[in-house]
């Protein structure tokens, strides 16, 4: 599902698996966006699609820096609150 928030596009995925995460999210959306920035640190939490080895290799191979996110940390991501507004 794609939602427009002001002039920004918010893409919400339900039950995304790692084999869909790279071709449906990372390659067409995240990678072009990060490449358009001069510097960027990508933040994601720790669901299985995000921590799969193939996904981690995707970031390493493209030299994309990730913000460390400890396992079982409290959810501090502001996007989670925003998503609940649309549910």
C-alpha positions in Angstrom: 0.0 0.0 0.0 1.3 3.5 -0.9 0.2 6.5 1.0 1.0 10.1 0.2 1.9 12.2 3.2 2.2 15.8 2.1 4.7 15.6 -0.8 6.3 12.4 0.5 5.4 8.8 -0.4 5.1 6.3 2.5 5.2 2.7 1.5 3.6 0.2 3.9 4.2 -3.5 3.6 2.5 -6.2 5.5 4.2 -9.5 6.1 7.1 -8.8 3.9 9.6 -11.7 3.6 13.3 -11.2 2.9 12.9 -12.7 -0.6 10.5 -9.8 -1.4 12.2 -7.2 0.7 15.2 -6.7 -1.7 13.4 -6.6 -5.1 10.2 -4.8 -3.9 11.6 -2.4 -1.3 15.4 -2.0 -1.2 16.3 -2.0 -4.9 13.4 0.1 -6.3 12.8 2.5 -3.4 15.6 2.6 -0.7 18.7 2.3 -2.9 17.8 5.1 -5.4 16.8 7.4 -2.5 20.0 6.7 -0.5 22.1 7.2 -3.7 20.5 10.6 -4.2 21.9 11.8 -0.8 25.4 12.9 -0.2 25.6 11.1 3.1 23.1 8.7 4.7 22.8 6.2 7.5 19.9 3.8 7.0 17.8 2.8 10.0 15.7 -0.3 10.3 14.5 -2.4 13.2 15.1 -6.1 13.6 12.3 -8.1 12.0 13.5 -11.2 10.2 13.5 -9.7 6.7 15.8 -6.9 7.8 18.4 -9.2 9.5 18.5 -12.0 7.0 22.1 -12.6 5.8 21.1 -11.9 2.2 19.7 -8.5 3.2 22.8 -7.7 5.3 25.0 -8.6 2.3 22.9 -6.3 0.1 23.9 -3.3 2.4 27.6 -4.4 2.7 28.0 -4.9 -1.1 26.6 -1.4 -1.7 28.5 0.2 1.1 25.4 1.4 2.9 25.9 2.3 6.5 23.3 1.0 8.9 22.4 2.5 12.2 23.0 -0.1 14.9 19.8 -1.3 16.4 20.1 -3.7 19.3 18.0 -6.8 19.5 14.9 -6.5 21.8 15.3 -2.7 22.1 12.3 -0.6 22.8 10.6 0.7 19.7 11.8 4.2 19.4 11.0 4.6 15.7 8.6 7.5 15.1 7.3 5.8 12.0 5.6 3.2 14.1 3.3 5.8 15.6 2.6 7.2 12.2 1.6 3.8 10.8 -0.9 3.3 13.6 -2.7 6.4 12.4 -3.4 4.7 9.1 -4.4 1.3 10.4 
